[in-house]
Amino acid sequence: MKKTILIGLSLIFTLLFFSSCDQESVVTPDNGKVFITSVPDSAQIFLDGNSTGKVTPDTVEAAAGVHDITLTRTNYQDTTFQVSFSAGETGVVNVTLTPKVGELIVESTPAGAEIWLNGVNTNFVTPHTFSTLDAGSYNVTLSLTNYVDTTFVATVTPGHSEKVSITLTPELVVYGPVKLYETVGTSADQPSGLDLSSGNAYGISSSDKDKVDIYYSSDGFIVRSASDHSQMTRVTWFKVGNGQDLNDGVDSPVKDDSWTNSMSDRESNYVFLYDNDHNYSKIKIVNFGGGTPGDPAWVEVKWIYNKATDNTQF
């Protein structure tokens, strides 16, 4: 009876041995895991070319061994790399994605405007080409002295060139009413001259006479170019317009040989001026009075001054 038991046990151990060897020859390797993060996040994760349905940051599981991982994200280049999965272990991989880029060309009329992107000065001026901008939308501001800052949105598309051309708007200043007195029989507090750029009235024999662009002369009772007076040198040219509303949006004609050096003190239309600094103004006599003994003649003027040189816009 004991002998039979021993034989039976021997047979069992033999069967177990061969069975164990057979299982080892076909066993599937254990899986490993890898935790994948990216900058920026939310990149889709592909394993050996197949979508895992996951986005970064997340964990991917695969059979032990080397596998291809691909990360994809809108406006970023696809990134593929190899990862070694170790059975029973979890590795970590951190990836910085490379943005796709596009080109942005910025031009302006006139040229030379500072270019600001999203509130930051690029230290470039128009015209300029940004050849490697990340894809996306940008708030672009163009800034040029004597022009109004212009802001717009430009969209950069990966692999494409976007061109934007902007005509800048000149900075316009409204002055007046300012009263100018005739040159005869007036006191120091009754100035005859006018500085168009500052809006100040000055006496034509004062220390500020070199700032005067136009003045109200008793000789003919006309508003003249300062250069018509022996004590002043600044030259201003006049061209009577066709309207009476300073704010009608009509631009000045370009100064040519038809322009004169004065206008009547009873002119009812606005008059375009071109001064010694190459700036245009649009002026109108809005009131007048005096002209009797002890009461010098005067005119009251209002005008729009264009701070951009040789710009005719109003």
C-alpha positions, 0 to 999 in steps of 0.5 A: 500500500505504501509503495503505491502512494510513492509511485503516485506522488512521483508521477504527479511531480513529473507531470507538474514539472513538464507542465511548468516547462510548457507554460514558461515557453508560451507565457505573455510578458507582463505589462509596464506603464508610462505616465506621460506629460506634455507642455502644453497639456491636452495632447492626444496620445498614440501608441505604436500608431494607434490612438489610446483615447487619452490625452496628456497628462495620463498613463499608458500601459503596454507589453514590456519592451520598446514602443513608439509614442506619438503626441499630437495637438492643434497648432503643434508639431506631432512629436514621436519618441520611443519608450521602454516599458518595464514589466511591473513598473511605471516610468515617467516621460515629460515632453515639450511640444514644438509649436507650428509657426507662420509668417506675419508681414506688417506694413503701414503708411507712413512707414516707421511705426513701432510694432507691438504684439500683445502689448509688448514692444517688438523693437521692430518698425514697419515694414517688418516680417515676423517669419517664425510666429507661433500659430494663433491670434495676436493683438497688433498695435502700431505706434508712430509719433503724431499719429493715432495708435492703431490696434487690430487682430492678426491671425497667424496660420501654420505654414502660411504668410499673413500680410497686413497693410495699415494706413495710419490716422494722423493726430488732429487737435482742435483749437479755439476760439482764439481772439486776434486783434489788429496790429494798430492801437492794441495793447500787450494783452491784445495779441495779433499773432497766432501759433497754429501748433500750440493754439497760443496767441502772441504779440508780433513784437513780443519775445514769442514773435518767432512762434507766430504763423499768421497774424491779423493785420490792420493793413487791409484788415486781412489775416496774413502769413507771419512772413509778410511782417518785417519782424517775423519770418515763418511762412504760411500759405492759404487756400479758401475751402468750399465749406463752412463746417470745420467738421465736414471731413473734407481733406485739404488739397495739396499745397501748390502754386495756387495758394496765397499768403492771406485771407479776408477777415470776413471770409465765411468759408473755412480756409486750409493752411500750410505752415512753415513746419509742413503741417496743414490746418483747417481754420475758420473765422467764427466771429469778428468785431471792433474797428472803431476808435478805442475798440481795435478790430478783432477776429475770433478763429477756430481751427483743426491742426494736423500734427502729422507733417505733409498729411492732408487728412481732416 
